[in-house]
Amino acid sequence: EMRRRLYKGDHPDLAVSLNNMACFYDNRGRYAEAEPLYKEALEMNRRLYKGDHPDLALSINNTAYFLEGRGRYAEAEPLYKEALEMRRRLYKGDHPDLAVSLNNMACFYDNRGKYAEAEPLYKEALDMNRRLLKSDFPVLALSINNMAMFLNDRGRYEEAEPLYKEALAMRRRLFKGDHPDLAISINNLAKFYDGRSRYAEAEPLYIEALQVYSKILANYFPSLSEKEKKQFWNTMSGNYEAFNSFVVKREKENPNILCNMYDNQLMTKAMLLNSVSNIKDRIMSSGDSALIDKYRHWTDMKEFLVKLYKMTNEQLKKMNFSIDSIENAANELEKEISLKSEPFAKSYEKKKVTWRSIQTLLKPDEAAVEVIRYRYHEKNRFADTVNYAFLVITDQTTEHPELVLLENGKELDSSFYDQYRALIKRKLPDNVSFMRYWQKLNDKIKEYKKIYFSPDGIYNKINPATLLLPNGKYLMEEQDIQIVNSTKDILLDYFRTKQETNIYNSAVLVGNPDFGITKEQLQEKDRQFKTRSEEQYAESMPETIRSLNLVSLPGTEKEVKDIEKFLKSKNWVVKSYTKDDAIKAAIMSVNSPRVLHLATHGFFLPDVKRDTKEILGFETERIVDNPLLRSGIMLAGASSYINYTLNPTGEDNGILTSYEAMNMNLEHTELVVLSACESGLGVVQNGEGVFGLRRAFQQAGAKTVMMSLWTVNDEATQELMSNFYKNWVSGMTKREAFTKAQLELKKKYPEPYYWCAFVMVGE
């Protein structure tokens, strides 16, 4: 910023700063921010230097490296060549910059399968670095490591091993603390031993590498925004996945390594969700008014960004708004809040949670199951094979968790799931899914009454309660399956105090919105909640949205009225919004009711193409990149908006996205019920669950979310919900009340389609 103020035009110092900022963003995985800076630096250097120049060669090389990392090989190759040729002209003998270009060109050819062209360049780079650098140096360690990896991939193991060891020994001398380069070398040698089936040598190295990565995560995460946390985690999550693959091979000789697998899962599973949710909890309970004000200012900025996302470029220009600058400001404020909230972290969050910690809280009739989806890793690459590992602990577990393995993950994820879903929807008996998804696990846990089940992958999209056992009973009739984000939730729930729950009996109920409300009616209703800004219009609507048939839901109005009548009879304070009152502004304005019940249509857009101009009022690029903008619920005015007859002002188009729901104030809300069609759908991400409505409401603060996995029957849902509330308010726990309501409904409707569409996740 200072250099931009100092130099109004091109200047070498400004070009250096642009390049450095780009490299920083690139290394953190913030690629969208890095690319324009790389481009600006390169263009400036080309104007500054008409001939060969070291700064120009550096800028060309860095841009090529970035493009290769994004898979844009056709753009990267000519730049790599240009940088190498320029450096050969600049440096007639040995030079560090020339060695870098040789190494980069070698890596590029290696990754493209041009091994004959890569090898002499690797060798030339390594020989040059050895002549240039007589002692330990990071660049020399990198060059040795790269040569080792090339030889290993070619099957020349005897040549590769001493180089791997040399690179690791050098990095151990160079980096005394937790450093990514050290972790890479440790991991590389572990993978080398793994590939040679030398598992006993690989094991301590894998464990050491993940300890380094875990410390880096712990030290770095507090200074990042949620988006940055996700990007940073993506740069190292593959190392944990490769370790999971190794554990399954190693456990036959050393089953105690399953302890490490389980403990890693406790640390990393739902890490992004827990990190953001914990920050919010800490801030709101901190008593620090300045920090709370900053947090509220940040949430206001996020709500404002939603409005800006829906404006055209012309509107933004006319109003002199810059989305990028506001996004950056929100990002910086979020990082400041995250850092300042760290001192308020509760003691149980700071301690390392292990499987032993969970085991101490399990009763004799309980078991905890962590599901881990991973790709099979071999020869330094992930194979096209998906496995599911179940790690099981009970109060009787002695030395290590027990492993159950399913090695047909691709079938479980695709054809088997399609058949499971089709049989549910067609109300036909499913005599195969139990055997496919649960039989092997059942052999380990069938003696236990309650199962804490932490799903991953496809297990986020099936309801275990629907599985039909060989004896003709459904699984939920035999066992109580409690779905949790992570089995660590057992420990966190234990530490929660009564002061953290909402003992004020209040409920907000929403049902049967008037999807066809007119623009004038919406504006009149909306004035009760928010002042409005200038008009904006939906310019296009994809078929996935146009095809949504938003029929009215009179059954949900009866559902809401019945629940309202019952809760009021028990002295609850209840607000109900139906028909033209069920507008988005009303829902967004709620303030931590004990219960938020939403009975309306839900939606999820699985496949969005980038060539569509606009969807739901958002630029397509933002929809594609953020799955929380692709799911939500429909409220008053949604049908009119979709059919172009309503062009609402402000952001109220009758569609509440998951992204918007995430910003609601639900920090003391005990239960959110999504009594809507397919409200549980979203983008499934390994270790993080479903990015959709469920995640949004949990991130907003809700302790428990009840949602549907498939289209629901109005009458059956109405009966299920009414029975649930009666059971719960009469003194049962939420889960006991839910299970009893399902079993009561099953007597009337035997098929799981009716009584098992809903799942309860969380506390």
Secondary structure, DSSP 8 states (H G I E B T S, - for coil): -HHHHH-SS--HHHHHHHHHHHHHHHHTT-HHHHHHHHHHHHHHHHHH-SS--HHHHHHHHHHHHHHHHTT-HHHHHHHHHHHHHHHHHH-SS--HHHHHHHHHHHHHHHHTT-HHHHHHHHHHHHHHHHHH-SS--HHHHHHHHHHHHHHHHTT-HHHHHHHHHHHHHHHHHH--S--HHHHHHHHHHHHHHHHTT-HHHHHHHHHHHHHHHHHHHHHHGGGS-HHHHHHHHHHHHHHHHHHHHHHHHHTTT-TTHHHHHHHHHHHHTTHHHHHHHHHHHHHHTS--HHHHHHHHHHHHHHHHHHHHHTS-HHHHHHTT--HHHHHHHHHHHHHHHHHHHGGG--HHHHS---HHHHHTT--TTEEEEEEEEEEEEETTEEEEEEEEEEEEEETT--SS-EEEEE--HHHHHTHHHHHHHHHHHTT---SSHHHHHTHHHHHHHTT-SEEEEE--GGGGTS-GGG-B-TTS-BHHHH-EEEE-S-THHHHHHHH--GGGS--S-EEEEEEEE-TT--HHHHHHHHTTT-----B-------HHHHT------HHHHHHHHHHHHHHHHTT-EEEEEEETT--HHHHHT-B--SEEEEES-EEE-----TTSSEETTEEHHHHHH-GGGSEEEE-TTHHHHHTTS---BTT-SSEEEHHHHTTSB-TT--EEEE-STTTT-EEEETTTEEEEHHHHHHHTT-SEEEEESS---HHHHHHHHHHHHHHHHTT--HHHHHHHHHHHHHHH--SHHHHSSEEEEE-
